[in-house]
Amino acid sequence: MTSAAPSIATLPLPPLSLQRVEALASERGLKLRLRAPRRLGVWSLQVAVARPLAAERAELLGELKGWCLPIAAGLQLDTMRVQGQDTVGVGLLIWAASFAWALECTPCRSARLLAIRDGDRQHRCLVRYFQRLSFEPVREVGAGFTDLPLRLVWGGSGLLMRGDCAEGLERCGRLLGC
């Protein structure tokens, strides 16, 4: 009995690495930079994507800030911003770099974030966007007394969500065409 060899289309793609994500940004004419200094056992994470301009200047297109504790559920993503023209894929590059870094350089395997509730329509859009990246709802953070510690950490109310870093990286790779 012979078994057919799997076709190229059915072979799983290798996971994206941080180095590959940086190369993808470069192929698009962008610079991706990740900084993660560690102080007192906690990493401070900053990921930025910029478009190089003349004379060693650059236009900032997107940025993510967060922190990371050295535990499996330690990646906390706080602020994500994409701005300017021609920013298609910038957010995905930032997410992919964040997930790849967590998987390659930390014990973190899941991430948390708060889908902030600034307005109902915007909140629904944020939740759908984060769900596309593997994030699932954990709980609402509101104005109650028991929510005060979470509001102090996250800076507002909204839906606390958790996502798997490996799954998020895989989804980013598919959306980036890798």
C-alpha positions, 0 to 999 in steps of 0.5 A: 500500500502506498500513500500519496505524498502531501501536496505543497498546498497541504503542508503546514507553513513554518511559524513566523519568526521575529526575524521573518516579520522584520524582513516582511516589513522591509519588503514593504519598504518599512522599518520595524523596531522592537525594544524590550528592556527588562528591569526587575524581571519585567519586560517593557515592550515597544514595537514601532513601524515607520516609513523611512524618509530622506536624511535618516528621518522616518514617519511613524505609522504604528506603535504598540506598547505593553509589558510582560511578566515572566509567566505563561500568561504574562504578556499585557498589551496596553496601547496600539496605534496606527496612523497616517496614509498607506498603513495597510498591514502595519497593524498586522506586522506589529501584532506578528512581531509582538507574538513572535517576540513573546514566543521566542524570548519569553515564557509567555504563551498568551496575551491580555488586552482591554478592548476599551469602551469609548463608544458602542460602535467603536467597541464592537469594531475593536472586539471583532478586530481582536477576535480575528487575532485569536483574542477571546472575551474574559470579562467586562471591566466596568465601574464596580468597586471590584473592577477598580484594580483592573481599571487602574492597570488598563486605564479604563473600562471595556472588555478584557480579552485573552489570546493565544500567542501562537494562534495569533502569530499564525493568523497574522501570517495568513493575513499577511500572505505568508 
